[in-house]
Amino acid sequence: LSRKIGSLKQNAFALIQEVRELGNLSYLDLTRGIDLFEEVRRFEMKLIRQALEENDGRQVQAARMLGLKITTLNEKIKRYGIDPHEPLKEE
């Protein structure tokens, strides 16, 4: 239970950070429209990278943190071309 709570806290923190960043973006002009799928993809990649970094690249622990099956996380890592051991870059 404490692991799940920790995972929820991490995800909530990441979501709050993302909302803050979106609030500071001047290019986000909804009157012109945005690519929702690209924004969701970018957010998902950031969460995956953060979970991997928090767990020193260990995919099983990162999958638990994200509430995913390891096979799902592995598929997303491959799809997005994420290096599990690459440090998280500041955007």
DSSP file (Angstrom, degrees, kcal/mol; ACC not computed):
  #  RESIDUE AA STRUCTURE BP1 BP2  ACC     N-H-->O    O-->H-N    N-H-->O    O-->H-N    TCO  KAPPA ALPHA  PHI   PSI    X-CA   Y-CA   Z-CA
    1    1 A L     >        0   0    0      0, 0.0     4,-2.3     0, 0.0     5,-0.2   0.000 360.0 360.0 360.0 -42.1    0.0    0.0    0.0
    2    2 A S  H  >  +     0   0    0      1,-0.2     4,-2.4     2,-0.2     5,-0.1   0.850 360.0  54.2 -66.4 -31.6    2.8    2.5    0.9
    3    3 A R  H  > S+     0   0    0      2,-0.2     4,-2.3     1,-0.2    -1,-0.2   0.905 109.0  48.0 -65.8 -41.5    4.4    1.7   -2.5
    4    4 A K  H  > S+     0   0    0      2,-0.2     4,-2.6     1,-0.2    -2,-0.2   0.894 111.4  50.2 -66.3 -39.7    1.2    2.6   -4.3
    5    5 A I  H  X S+     0   0    0     -4,-2.3     4,-2.5     2,-0.2    -2,-0.2   0.917 110.7  49.9 -64.0 -42.6    0.8    5.8   -2.3
    6    6 A G  H  X S+     0   0    0     -4,-2.4     4,-2.3     2,-0.2    -2,-0.2   0.900 110.7  49.9 -60.9 -41.3    4.4    6.7   -3.2
    7    7 A S  H  X S+     0   0    0     -4,-2.3     4,-2.5     2,-0.2    -2,-0.2   0.914 110.4  49.4 -63.9 -43.6    3.7    6.1   -6.8
    8    8 A L  H  X S+     0   0    0     -4,-2.6     4,-2.6     1,-0.2    -2,-0.2   0.894 110.0  51.7 -62.9 -39.8    0.5    8.2   -6.7
    9    9 A K  H  X S+     0   0    0     -4,-2.5     4,-2.6     2,-0.2    -2,-0.2   0.927 110.4  48.5 -62.3 -44.5    2.5   11.0   -5.0
   10   10 A Q  H  X S+     0   0    0     -4,-2.3     4,-2.4     1,-0.2    -2,-0.2   0.927 113.6  46.2 -61.5 -45.7    5.2   10.9   -7.7
   11   11 A N  H  X S+     0   0    0     -4,-2.5     4,-2.3    54,-0.2    -1,-0.2   0.887 112.3  50.5 -65.9 -38.6    2.6   10.9  -10.5
   12   12 A A  H  X S+     0   0    0     -4,-2.6     4,-2.6     2,-0.2    -2,-0.2   0.915 110.5  49.9 -65.3 -41.9    0.7   13.8   -8.8
   13   13 A F  H  X S+     0   0    0     -4,-2.6     4,-2.6     1,-0.2    -2,-0.2   0.926 111.1  48.9 -61.2 -44.8    3.9   15.8   -8.5
   14   14 A A  H  X S+     0   0    0     -4,-2.4     4,-2.3     1,-0.2    -1,-0.2   0.897 111.7  49.5 -62.4 -40.2    4.7   15.2  -12.2
   15   15 A L  H  X S+     0   0    0     -4,-2.3     4,-2.5     2,-0.2    -2,-0.2   0.910 110.5  49.7 -65.7 -42.3    1.2   16.3  -13.2
   16   16 A I  H  X S+     0   0    0     -4,-2.6     4,-2.4     2,-0.2    -2,-0.2   0.921 111.1  49.7 -62.5 -43.5    1.4   19.4  -11.1
   17   17 A Q  H  X S+     0   0    0     -4,-2.6     4,-2.5     1,-0.2    -2,-0.2   0.910 110.8  49.9 -60.7 -42.4    4.8   20.3  -12.6
   18   18 A E  H  X S+     0   0    0     -4,-2.3     4,-2.7     2,-0.2    -2,-0.2   0.906 109.9  50.0 -64.5 -41.8    3.4   19.7  -16.1
   19   19 A V  H  X S+     0   0    0     -4,-2.5     4,-2.2     2,-0.2    -1,-0.2   0.911 110.7  50.4 -63.1 -42.0    0.4   22.0  -15.3
   20   20 A R  H  X S+     0   0    0     -4,-2.4     4,-1.2     2,-0.2    -2,-0.2   0.927 111.3  48.3 -60.5 -44.5    2.7   24.7  -14.1
   21   21 A E  H >X S+     0   0    0     -4,-2.5     4,-0.6     1,-0.2     3,-0.5   0.913 110.4  50.9 -63.7 -42.2    4.8   24.4  -17.2
   22   22 A L  H >< S+     0   0    0     -4,-2.7     3,-0.9     1,-0.2    -1,-0.2   0.874 106.7  55.3 -62.9 -35.9    1.8   24.6  -19.4
   23   23 A G  H 3< S+     0   0    0     -4,-2.2    -1,-0.2     1,-0.2    -2,-0.2   0.773 109.2  47.8 -66.4 -25.6    0.7   27.7  -17.5
   24   24 A N  H << S+     0   0    0     -4,-1.2     2,-0.5    -3,-0.5    -1,-0.2   0.469  86.6 107.1 -93.5  -2.9    4.0   29.3  -18.3
   25   25 A L    <<  -     0   0    0     -3,-0.9     3,-0.2    -4,-0.6    -3,-0.0  -0.645  45.6-172.2 -83.9 124.2    4.0   28.5  -22.0
   26   26 A S  S    S+     0   0    0     -2,-0.5    -1,-0.2     1,-0.2    -4,-0.0   0.736  82.0  62.1 -83.8 -22.1    3.4   31.4  -24.2
   27   27 A Y  S    S+     0   0    0      1,-0.1     2,-1.9     2,-0.0    -1,-0.2   0.656  74.2 100.2 -78.8 -13.2    3.1   29.3  -27.4
   28   28 A L        +     0   0    0     -3,-0.2     2,-0.8    -6,-0.2    -1,-0.1  -0.519  45.9 162.6 -78.1  85.7    0.1   27.3  -26.1
   29   29 A D    >>  -     0   0    0     -2,-1.9     3,-1.5     4,-0.2     4,-0.6  -0.874  20.8-171.2-108.8  99.1   -2.6   29.2  -28.0
   30   30 A L  T 34 S+     0   0    0     -2,-0.8     3,-0.3     1,-0.3    -1,-0.1   0.696  79.1  73.4 -67.4 -18.1   -5.7   27.1  -28.1
   31   31 A T  T 34 S+     0   0    0      1,-0.2    -1,-0.3     2,-0.1     3,-0.1   0.821 103.5  41.4 -65.7 -27.4   -7.4   29.4  -30.5
   32   32 A R  T <4 S-     0   0    0     -3,-1.5    -1,-0.2     1,-0.2    -2,-0.2   0.579 119.7-120.9 -89.8 -12.1   -5.1   28.0  -33.2
   33   33 A G     <  -     0   0    0     -4,-0.6     2,-0.3    -3,-0.3    -4,-0.2  -0.005  20.4-125.2  90.3 159.4   -5.5   24.5  -31.8
   34   34 A I        -     0   0    0     -4,-0.1     2,-1.1    -6,-0.1     3,-0.1  -0.907  23.6-105.9-135.1 164.7   -2.9   22.0  -30.5
   35   35 A D     >  -     0   0    0     -2,-0.3     4,-2.3     1,-0.2     3,-0.3  -0.787  34.0-172.2 -92.1  94.2   -2.0   18.5  -31.3
   36   36 A L  H  > S+     0   0    0     -2,-1.1     4,-2.7     1,-0.2     5,-0.2   0.889  82.3  53.4 -57.0 -43.3   -3.5   16.7  -28.3
   37   37 A F  H  > S+     0   0    0      1,-0.2     4,-2.3     2,-0.2    -1,-0.2   0.879 109.6  48.4 -63.3 -37.4   -1.9   13.4  -29.1
   38   38 A E  H  > S+     0   0    0     -3,-0.3     4,-2.6     2,-0.2    -1,-0.2   0.897 111.8  49.4 -68.3 -40.3    1.6   15.0  -29.3
   39   39 A E  H  X S+     0   0    0     -4,-2.3     4,-2.2     2,-0.2    -2,-0.2   0.911 113.1  46.5 -65.0 -41.9    1.1   16.7  -26.0
   40   40 A V  H  X S+     0   0    0     -4,-2.7     4,-2.7     2,-0.2    -2,-0.2   0.907 112.6  50.9 -65.4 -41.9   -0.1   13.5  -24.3
   41   41 A R  H  X S+     0   0    0     -4,-2.3     4,-2.5    -5,-0.2    -2,-0.2   0.924 110.7  48.6 -59.8 -46.6    2.8   11.6  -25.9
   42   42 A R  H  X S+     0   0    0     -4,-2.6     4,-2.0     1,-0.2    -1,-0.2   0.904 113.2  47.2 -62.2 -42.7    5.3   14.2  -24.6
   43   43 A F  H  X S+     0   0    0     -4,-2.2     4,-2.4     2,-0.2    -2,-0.2   0.912 111.7  50.3 -65.8 -43.0    3.8   14.0  -21.1
   44   44 A E  H  X S+     0   0    0     -4,-2.7     4,-2.4     1,-0.2    -2,-0.2   0.908 110.0  50.5 -62.8 -42.1    3.8   10.2  -21.1
   45   45 A M  H  X S+     0   0    0     -4,-2.5     4,-2.7     1,-0.2    -1,-0.2   0.904 109.8  50.8 -62.2 -40.7    7.5   10.2  -22.2
   46   46 A K  H  X S+     0   0    0     -4,-2.0     4,-2.5     2,-0.2    -2,-0.2   0.921 110.4  48.5 -64.2 -44.0    8.4   12.6  -19.4
   47   47 A L  H  X S+     0   0    0     -4,-2.4     4,-2.6     2,-0.2    -2,-0.2   0.916 112.5  48.9 -61.6 -43.3    6.6   10.5  -16.8
   48   48 A I  H  X S+     0   0    0     -4,-2.4     4,-2.5     2,-0.2    -2,-0.2   0.937 112.2  47.8 -63.3 -46.7    8.3    7.3  -18.0
   49   49 A R  H  X S+     0   0    0     -4,-2.7     4,-2.6     1,-0.2    -1,-0.2   0.906 112.3  50.0 -61.1 -41.2   11.8    9.0  -18.0
   50   50 A Q  H  X S+     0   0    0     -4,-2.5     4,-2.7     2,-0.2    -1,-0.2   0.925 111.2  48.0 -64.2 -44.1   11.1   10.4  -14.5
   51   51 A A  H  X S+     0   0    0     -4,-2.6     4,-1.1     1,-0.2    -2,-0.2   0.897 112.7  49.4 -63.8 -39.8   10.1    7.0  -13.2
   52   52 A L  H  <>S+     0   0    0     -4,-2.5     5,-3.7     2,-0.2     6,-0.4   0.914 112.2  47.8 -65.1 -42.0   13.1    5.3  -14.8
   53   53 A E  H ><5S+     0   0    0     -4,-2.6     3,-1.7     1,-0.2    -2,-0.2   0.921 108.8  53.6 -64.9 -42.9   15.4    7.9  -13.3
   54   54 A E  H 3<5S+     0   0    0     -4,-2.7    -1,-0.2     1,-0.3    -2,-0.2   0.773 115.8  41.5 -61.2 -24.9   13.9    7.6   -9.8
   55   55 A N  T ><5S-     0   0    0     -4,-1.1     3,-2.1    -3,-0.3    -1,-0.3   0.067 115.4-110.9-113.1  23.0   14.5    3.9  -10.1
   56   56 A D  T < 5S-     0   0    0     -3,-1.7    -3,-0.2     1,-0.3     3,-0.1   0.833  77.4 -53.6  52.1  38.6   18.0    4.0  -11.6
   57   57 A G  T 3 <S+     0   0    0     -5,-3.7     2,-0.7     1,-0.2    -1,-0.3   0.452  95.6 145.7  81.1   0.9   16.8    2.6  -14.9
   58   58 A R    <>  -     0   0    0     -3,-2.1     4,-2.1    -6,-0.4    -1,-0.2  -0.626  33.2-163.6 -78.1 112.9   15.2   -0.5  -13.3
   59   59 A Q  H  > S+     0   0    0     -2,-0.7     4,-2.8     1,-0.2     5,-0.2   0.828  82.0  57.1 -70.5 -34.7   12.1   -1.1  -15.4
   60   60 A V  H  > S+     0   0    0      2,-0.2     4,-1.9     1,-0.2    -1,-0.2   0.942 112.5  41.8 -63.1 -46.2   10.2   -3.4  -13.0
   61   61 A Q  H  > S+     0   0    0      2,-0.2     4,-2.4     1,-0.2    -2,-0.2   0.896 114.4  51.7 -68.1 -39.5   10.3   -0.8  -10.3
   62   62 A A  H  X S+     0   0    0     -4,-2.1     4,-2.0     2,-0.2    -2,-0.2   0.909 108.4  52.0 -62.6 -41.6    9.5    2.0  -12.7
   63   63 A A  H  X>S+     0   0    0     -4,-2.8     5,-3.0     1,-0.2     4,-0.8   0.915 110.0  48.8 -61.2 -42.8    6.5    0.0  -14.0
   64   64 A R  H ><5S+     0   0    0     -4,-1.9     3,-0.9     1,-0.2    -1,-0.2   0.925 109.4  52.6 -61.2 -43.9    5.2   -0.4  -10.5
   65   65 A M  H 3<5S+     0   0    0     -4,-2.4    -1,-0.2     1,-0.3   -54,-0.2   0.866 114.1  42.8 -60.1 -36.8    5.7    3.3   -9.8
   66   66 A L  H 3<5S-     0   0    0     -4,-2.0    -1,-0.3    -5,-0.2    -2,-0.2   0.510 112.6-117.5 -88.3  -5.9    3.6    4.1  -12.9
   67   67 A G  T <<5S+     0   0    0     -3,-0.9     2,-0.3    -4,-0.8    -3,-0.2   0.829  71.9 130.1  72.7  31.1    1.0    1.5  -12.2
   68   68 A L      < -     0   0    0     -5,-3.0    -1,-0.3    -6,-0.2     2,-0.2  -0.782  64.7-108.6-114.2 158.2    1.8   -0.4  -15.5
   69   69 A K     >  -     0   0    0     -2,-0.3     4,-2.3     1,-0.1     3,-0.3  -0.589  35.2-118.0 -74.6 149.3    2.6   -4.0  -16.3
   70   70 A I  H  > S+     0   0    0      1,-0.2     4,-2.8    -2,-0.2     5,-0.2   0.861 115.3  55.3 -59.4 -36.0    6.3   -4.4  -17.2
   71   71 A T  H  > S+     0   0    0      2,-0.2     4,-2.0     1,-0.2    -1,-0.2   0.880 107.8  48.9 -65.9 -36.2    5.4   -5.5  -20.7
   72   72 A T  H  > S+     0   0    0     -3,-0.3     4,-2.1     2,-0.2    -2,-0.2   0.931 112.8  46.8 -67.6 -45.6    3.4   -2.3  -21.2
   73   73 A L  H  X S+     0   0    0     -4,-2.3     4,-2.6     1,-0.2    -2,-0.2   0.928 111.9  51.2 -61.5 -44.5    6.3   -0.1  -20.0
   74   74 A N  H  X S+     0   0    0     -4,-2.8     4,-2.1     1,-0.2    -1,-0.2   0.891 109.1  50.7 -61.1 -39.9    8.8   -2.0  -22.1
   75   75 A E  H  X S+     0   0    0     -4,-2.0     4,-2.7     2,-0.2    -1,-0.2   0.901 111.6  47.8 -64.3 -40.9    6.6   -1.5  -25.2
   76   76 A K  H  X S+     0   0    0     -4,-2.1     4,-2.6     2,-0.2     6,-0.2   0.886 109.1  53.6 -68.3 -38.8    6.3    2.2  -24.5
   77   77 A I  H  X>S+     0   0    0     -4,-2.6     5,-2.3     2,-0.2     4,-0.8   0.923 113.6  43.1 -59.9 -44.5   10.1    2.5  -24.0
   78   78 A K  H  <5S+     0   0    0     -4,-2.1     3,-0.5     3,-0.2    -2,-0.2   0.923 113.3  51.2 -67.3 -44.5   10.7    0.9  -27.4
   79   79 A R  H  <5S+     0   0    0     -4,-2.7    -2,-0.2     1,-0.2    -1,-0.2   0.897 117.9  38.0 -60.7 -41.4    8.0    2.9  -29.1
   80   80 A Y  H  <5S-     0   0    0     -4,-2.6    -1,-0.2    -5,-0.2    -2,-0.2   0.514 107.0-123.7 -90.0  -5.5    9.3    6.2  -27.8
   81   81 A G  T  <5 +     0   0    0     -4,-0.8     2,-0.4    -3,-0.5    -3,-0.2   0.886  47.9 171.3  66.1  38.6   13.0    5.2  -28.2
   82   82 A I      < -     0   0    0     -5,-2.3    -1,-0.2    -6,-0.2    -2,-0.1  -0.670  32.0-141.1 -86.4 132.9   13.7    5.9  -24.5
   83   83 A D    >   -     0   0    0     -2,-0.4     3,-1.9     1,-0.1   -26,-0.0  -0.852  11.3-149.1 -89.1 114.1   17.1    4.9  -23.1
   84   84 A P  T 3  S+     0   0    0      0, 0.0    -1,-0.1     0, 0.0   -27,-0.1   0.709  95.0  46.2 -59.1 -20.0   16.2    3.6  -19.6
   85   85 A H  T 3  S+     0   0    0    -28,-0.1   -27,-0.0     2,-0.1   -36,-0.0   0.390  83.7 112.3-105.4   2.8   19.6    4.7  -18.2
   86   86 A E  S <  S-     0   0    0     -3,-1.9     3,-0.1     1,-0.1   -29,-0.1  -0.614  73.6-113.9 -77.4 131.0   19.7    8.2  -19.8
   87   87 A P        -     0   0    0      0, 0.0     2,-0.2     0, 0.0    -1,-0.1  -0.293  36.6 -96.7 -62.9 148.6   19.4   11.0  -17.2
   88   88 A L        -     0   0    0    -39,-0.1     2,-0.4   -38,-0.1   -42,-0.0  -0.468  40.9-140.5 -66.0 130.4   16.3   13.1  -17.2
   89   89 A K        -     0   0    0     -2,-0.2     2,-0.3    -3,-0.1    -1,-0.1  -0.751  13.7-117.5 -96.7 141.7   16.9   16.3  -19.1
   90   90 A E              0   0    0     -2,-0.4    -1,-0.0     1,-0.1     0, 0.0  -0.604 360.0 360.0 -73.1 134.2   15.5   19.6  -18.0
   91   91 A E              0   0    0     -2,-0.3    -1,-0.1     0, 0.0    -2,-0.0   0.416 360.0 360.0 -97.4 360.0   13.1   21.0  -20.6
